[in-house]
Every structure is written in structure tokens, then in C-alpha cells.
Amino acid sequence: MQRSRQATIYIGLNDSISKEQKFDTKRYVSLLKNVCQSYHVAFSMSEMTGGYFHDDGTYVEENTLVLMMLDVPDAVVQEIATDLCTFFHQESVMVTYSDADVHFVKETIEI
């Protein structure tokens, strides 16, 4: 078992000005993949729906992309988060860190 640090970036898809999603989710996924590839980081991502309150009290639900990376330097995570915030036209993106015990299960079947 290996001890790793997981960084997770949550990127909402509603535009920061219009408060609505401007493009199909697939377009945002493609952009996210291109960003990760350009930084040469391995990643997993998922799509989810969430809700939150703006500072003025307005409740908003939106589609969110969740990007998970293991053992990526904090400075690189920050650069990726900044790029995604800019490219997705967000007010902010949320970054979390957690420790993870990682092991790989390898098994093959002879055919």
C-alpha cells in the first residue's frame, strides 16, 4: 500500500455572469481533458449536480465536473484550478486535498 495525496477540483458549469450553463457538458469535459493532458497529469473525472447559495442568498443548482488527481504538486494543482476557473468563466472553483491509501489490484485470466 502506498500513501498518496489526492487533490480534487470542483468546477461548476454555470457562467459567472449569466448564471446559466452556456455549452453542452461534453464540451466542458473535452476542455478539462485537454488541460490535464497539457499539464501531463493523470486524472479521473466525474460529473455531478450540486447546489449552493450566492452571497446575495440566491440558491442555484448546476452541473459540476469533479477532477481527481493523485500526487500532483500543489503548485501544479493551483495552476490547473486557475486555468479551469478562467476557461470555464467561473467566479471560483473549489480545491480539496485528502490523504489516500492506494494499492493496485492486478489479476489476469488465462484464455
Secondary structure, DSSP 8 states (H G I E B T S, - for coil): -EEEEEEEEEEE-B-TTT-SB-S-HHHHHHHHHHHHHHTT---EEEEEEEEEE-TTS-EEEEEEEEEEEES--HHHHHHHHHHHHHHTT-S--EEEEEEEEE---------
